[in-house]
């Protein structure tokens, strides 16, 4: 599953251009931008524009959510980076698994056919969007509760959840799933049953966001995980949840 040479060249140029724009806008640090360009280029060359565009939409949505009410987040000292920029560890935590899925589908297409790849890839990014929205909008709620003990905790605490944050997490996962379905239709990509894609990826992304919160409270707060490794583990749980759904429903081919 490798796209034609001209499409690949356009895709790589587009990916690099977007990464440079993100660096210029201080949405990504230079090292994060370089990592995004490298992994994005692999994705677009091997899987095509629907997958790259879904990744781009995730990045754009994350940047907008991060910049929302940024002055208030700075006042509370809960902002991302100094100016809302995301570093290389954050980028790697969110792009390693999607890239690995594309590589597996390319090397061993019988194990991961196109429709299954789309569901797993979408579920991974659905988690990323859900987690980002829950964090960036939920932190403004002003109050949160521990996901394990339900005791009140300061907003922005690892493992802290709020009603607003949970609603935004669900909205982020659903928006990602719907965008994936729309892109697959627009580019005539292999599309599984629409209900399986939208409902499966939404459920996997939202549930994995809860896993991320549990890991944040149980392990990250104790220094056993970093923010990046917590995010990676959360995304891995989204992929595993989606894979379990595929196994139960029958992997579409």
N, C-alpha and C positions, 0 to 999 in steps of 0.2 A: 504494500500500500504506500506507494511513493507518487507524488503528484508530478505532472509534466514539468520539464525543465524551465520553461518560461514562467509558468505559474509559481514554481518554487523560487525563482529569482525575484519575482514581484513580491512574493510573500516574505522573503528574507529582508528585502529592502524596506518593506512596510513595517516589519517587526523592529528593525534597527531604528527607523525613523520615529516610531512611537516611543521606543525606549529613550531616545535622545530628547524627545519632547517632554517625557515624564521627568527626566533629570533636570531639564531647563525649568520646568514648573515646580521643582523641588518636591515632587511627589515621591521620587525615588532618589536614594543616594547614588553616586556614580557607580559604585560596585554593585548595587542592587540593579541598576539599569543595565549594566553589562550582563549580569546573570539572567535578567529577564529577556534580553535580546538573544542570548545564546540558546536558552531553553525554548523560547518562543519560535526561534528559527527551526529547531528540530521538529517542533509540533507542526508547523505549517508545511514543512517539506514532506513529512511523512503522512500527515493526516489531512491537510488541506485547510482552506479558509474557514469553514464552519467552526473548527476547533480553535483556531487562532482567535477568531472574532469573539467566541464565547469567553476565552481567557481575557481578551481586551476589555470586554464588557464587565467582567469581574473586577479588573484593575480600576477601571473608571468608576464603577459603583463604590469601590472601597475608598478611592481618593475623595469622592464627593461626601461619603459618610464621615470620613476622617476630618474633612475641612468644615463640616457642619457645626455651627456654634463653637468654633475653635477657640475664640476668646474666653468663653465660659469654661471650656475644658482646660485651658491654660490657667485660668484663675483657680481651678480646683486641683491643678497639677495632675491631671489624668490624660493629657494629650499624648498622641503618638509622636515620638521624636521631639525635636525642637520646634519645627515648623510644620509638623504633620507628615514629614517624609518617612518612608519605610526603608529599612536597611536590608542588607543582603540575607540575613538569617530569616527575616519575614518572607522575602521572596522565595527563597529555597524551600521553606516549610510549605509553601502553597503551590509550588510548580514541580517539585521532584516527582511526586506520585502521578500527576497527570501526564508528565513526559514519559515516565516508566510504563504507564498503560499503553501509550501510543507505540513505544518501542516493542512491547510484547505483542501487540496486535500486528505490527509490521513483520517481526521475525517469526511469529507463530500464529498466523491468522486463524488456523483451525481452532486454537484454544480461546481466542478472543475475537470473534467475528465483529463486523462493523456495528450492528445494532447493540451488541453487548458492550462494545467499547464506548459507544455514545452514552449509554446509561451510567457506566462506571465513571467515565470522565465527567459527566454532568453532576453526578452525585458528589464527586470530590470538590468541584467548584461550588456546588450548592452549599456544602458545609462551609467553605471559605466565606461566601457571602453572608450566610446565616450568622457565623461567628463574628464577622466584622460588624454587621448591622446591630447584633445584640450588644456588642461592646460599645460601639460609637454612639448609638442612640440610647441604649439602656443606661449608660453612665450618667446621662442627663436627668434621669428620673429622680435622682436625689436620695433614693432609698433602695435597698436590696436585701435579699435574704440568702443565707447559705443554702446551697443546693443539697447539702447533706444533713445539716441540723435544723434548717429553716430559721435560725436565729438571725436577727437584724445585723447587717454588716455594712460598712461604708460602700457607696456606689463605686465601682471600679475594682473592688476586691476580687482576686481570683476565686472562682467558685460562687460568686455572688450573682443572683438572678433577680429579675424584676418582671412584672407583668408586661410593661412596655417593651423591655428587652426581648422577652419571649415572642411577643407579637411581631417584632421586627425580624427576629430570627426566622420565623415561619414565612414572613413576606419575602425575605431575601432568598430562601431556599426555593420558594415557589416561583419567583421571578426568574431565577436562573434556569429552572426546569422549563418554563414556558419559552424563554429565549432560546434554549437548546432545540426545542421542537420547531420553533420558527426558523432558525438557521438551517436545520436539517432539511426542512421543506424547501427553503429558498435555494439551497445549493444542491438539492436532489441527493443528499447523503443517505446512506442506509438508515432507515428509521424503524425502530421497533414499534410495537403497539403504542400509540400516543398515550393511552392511560397508564401503561406500565412505565413509560419514560417520565411523565409529569408527576404521577403519584409516587412512584418508586424513588425518584431522585429527590423530590421534596421531603418525603419521609426520612430517607437516609441522611440528607443534609441537616434536617432539624434535629433528629435524634442524636446525630454525631456531635452537634453543638452542645447537647446536654452531657455527652461523654467528655467533651473538652472541659466543661465546667467542673465535673467531678474530678478529673485529673488535675485541674488547676488548684482545686482546694486540697485534695488528698496528697498530691506529690509536688506540684510546683511551689506551693506555699512553704513546703519543707525543704526546698532547694534540691529536690531529687530530679526535677525536670526544669528546663528553661522554657521561656515563652515559645521559642521556636519549636522545640521538641514536643511541647504540649499541642501546638497547632498541628504538627505533623502527625502525631498520634490520633488527634481528632479526625483529621482527613482520612487517615488509614481506616479508622472505624467506619467512616461513611462509605468507603469503597467496599469494606467487608460486609456491611449491612446490605448494600445494594447487590453484592454478589450473592448473598443469602437469598434475597428476594428473587434474583434471576434463577437460582437453583430451584427454588420452590415453584416458580412459574414456568420454568423451562427456558433455557437460554435461547433467545431469538436468533435465527440465522437468516 
